[in-house]
Amino acid sequence: MSEWWTYRAEDFLLFSPRVYWRMFELHNATLWPLHVVTLATGLLIILLIAWRPETWARWIALILAILWIFVGWSFLWSRYATINWAAAYIAPGFFVEGALLLASSLLDGLAFDRRRPAGWIGYLILGFAIAGQPLLAPLQGRGWAASEVFGIAPDPMAIATLGVVLLARGRLLPWLLPIPVLWCLMSGMTLATMGEPQAWAPYGAVALTAMAWIWTIIRQRGSLPAA
């Protein structure tokens, strides 16, 4: 038996890149044309935050709650778990995030403050999750059939939520961050282990979120002059 230190990270993968991306193709084929609805919903979220955030904050949180639960069930529990047994244990985390967002909606625990410096980074992350993430598959030669779409796949769902959190304020915000961050880190590790260049997407979203969050804390403590 080989010594444990001779193993590489890819030795622990339960699937090949081909199987992984084929999973997205099957998932997209099963749910099409729901993608049109979820993409339109994502664009609507951006418009509502930019236009009348004080009026629609409760509904934005509710929409995100429904989508987190849906992605947790339809993708992680029903599909990803068929090639990765750990997904069945991760799916409840998506249900918890959905419950937290639902609580934010019911308790009016979410409000939007676009004037904060972190807000612009939030818009950038949110915009990428909705409009940029689906382009990665065709840009890397996998075709549109394997695209990861907001409200359908977990990566754009988690990345978009990070963007929304950066645009928001409220007492529940610290509770809304850990699960999207953890998923992005786990997904980034999986993609990096497979040698996929797009690992930078979830990693980059976490890095930008951390930078914006730290910057906001520093400003609130008055350590830096106002811009």
N, C-alpha and C positions, 0 to 999 in steps of 0.2 A: 504493500500500500504506500502510495506517495506521501511524503511529509506534507502537512497542511500548508506550510509556507510556500510550497511550490505551486499552489493554485492561484489562478488569476481571477479577477472579478467576473469575467465572461464565463468562467467555468460554472458559476452558480446560476446563470440564466436558465430559465425553464423553457425558453422558446428562441427561435432564430428571428432575425430581423424580418425575413420574408413572412413568417407566420404572424409576427406582430402587426405589420402593415396590412396584411391580408385581413386581419381582424377588423381594422377600420373600414376596409372596403365592404365587408359583409355588413357591418353595422350601419354604414351609410346607405347601402342598398335596401336594408330592411326599413329604415326610418324615412327615406325620401318619400315625399317632398317636405317633410317637417323642417328641414334645414332652412327653407325660405321663411318660415314663420319665426324660427329662433334667431336668424340673422336680422330680420326686420325688428324683432323685439330688442336685440342688442343695440341697433341703431336708434330705436325709440328711447332706450335708457339714456344714451348720450344726449339726445335732444332734450329730454325732460330735465336732466341735470343742468344743462346749459340754459334752459328756458324758464321753467317754473319749479325749481327744486323744492321750495318750501311747500308746494301743493302736492307734489307727486312722490315725496320721499317714502311715504308709507307703502305706496304701490310698487316702487322700485324694489324695496326690500322684499315684498311679497313675491314679485316675479322671480327674483334671484333664489328665494327659498324654494319655490316650486321647481326651478330648473336644477338646483343642487340635488334635490331628492330624486328627480327624474333621471339625471345622469348617473347618480349612485346606483339606482336600480337597473336601468336599461343597459348601462355600459359595464360598470364594475361587477355588479352582482350577477347579471344575466349573461355577460359575454366575456369580459376579461378573466373572470374566475375560471373559465374553461381551459385557459392556457397558463394561468398563474393562480395557484391555490390561495396565495396571500391576499388577492383582491377581495375575496369574500370577507376578510377581516378588516379591510380598508373601507369597504362600502358603508358600514355604519357611521364612519367619520363624515361621509357626505350627508347622511341623514341628520347627524348632529348639527352640521353647518346649516342645513336647511331649517332645522328647528330654531337655531339661534337667530337666523334671518327672519323667521316667522315671528319670533318674540320681538325683534326690533320693529317689525311692522305693526304688531298689535299694541306695543307699549310706546309707540312713537319715539323709539330709541335711536333713530337715525335722522340726521339733518345734514344738509350739504353746505359747505363753505368753499366756494370756488376761488376766493381771494387769497387763500393760503398758498405759499410757494409750492407746497406738495401737490396742490390741485393740478398744476400743469403736468406734473409727472403722472398723476392719476389719469388725466385725459390721454396721455401718451400710451400708458399701459393698457387702458381700456380700449382705445382705438386699435392698438395692435392685436389684442385678443379677438376682436370682432372682425376687423378687415384684413389684418396681416397674417394671422395664424393659418387661415385656410389656404394661403398662397404658398406655404412652405412645401407642401407635398408636390405640386406641379413644378415648382422651382428646382426641386431636387430629383425630378425625373420619375416620381411615383404616380403622377397623374391626379386629376381631380377626385377620382373615386376614393382615394385614401386621405383626403383632406380632413383636418380636424376643425370642426365647426362649433362655435359658441352655442351652448345649450344642448349639444349632442355629444361632444367629447370632453373629457375631464380637464385637459390642459388649458384650453381657452376659457373654460368655466372658472377655473381657479385663478388664472391670470386676470381675467376681467374683474373678478371680485376684489383682487388686490387694488386694481385701479379705482373701483368704487369706494373702497375703504379710505384710500388716500384723499378722495374728494369729499369725504364725510367727516362729521364730528358727532360725538355722542358717547354716553357712558358704556355702551356695549361694544365699542370698537375693538378694545383689546381682546375681546372674546371671539371676534370674527376673523382675526388674523391667523392664528396658529394652523388651522386645518388647510387653508389654501397654501400657506408657506410650506408646510410639511409635504403636501402633495407635489408642489413644484420641485422641491428638492428630491423627492423620490423619483419623480418622472425624469428629472435631469440626470440622475444617476443611472437610470435604466437606459436612456438614450445614449449617454456617454459610454456606457459599457458595451452597447451595440455598435459603437463607432459612428453614431449619427450626429452630423454637424448641428442639427437643430436643438441639441441639448442646451445651446446658449439661450434659447427662448425662455424656458422656465427659470433657469439660473439668473438670467438677466432681469426678469421680472422681480425676483426676490431681492436681488442686489439693489435695484432702483427703489423698491419699496423700503428697504432697510435704510438707505441713504436719506430718502425723503422723511421717514419717520424720525430718524435721529436729528435731522436738520430742524424739524418742527419742534422737537423737545428742547433743543438748544435755544431756539428763538423764544420759546415760551418762558424759558428761564432767564431771558434777558442777557444771555452771554454774547449775542451778536447784535449789531445795530440793525434796525429795520431797513429793508431794501428800498 
